[in-house]
């Protein structure tokens, strides 16, 4: 069984940006980004309590069973199906150059 921290899902459901959540918890946006990218494998109880208070959730809500969302690299010239997916790819290309990373959730 794989358990991961589902912070992004809760943050988006609350309608908060990473910066908003950072202001509410006192953590840096970079730390929040690392958690959301599954680069952080554990949280202290204090961190869980701060996130739960800011997101109005229970500590168990922070954990999710299954596989975390994966990332996919799409090379130049690949066409996506929807306008939103195309705009997402275009925005990321501006940042990354020739290729762009797109969340599989958006590409699915």
Beta strands, then each sheet from edge to edge (+ up, - down):
strand 1: 3-5
strand 2: 63-65
strand 3: 71-74
strand 4: 100-103
sheet 1: 1+ 2-
sheet 2: 3+ 4-
end
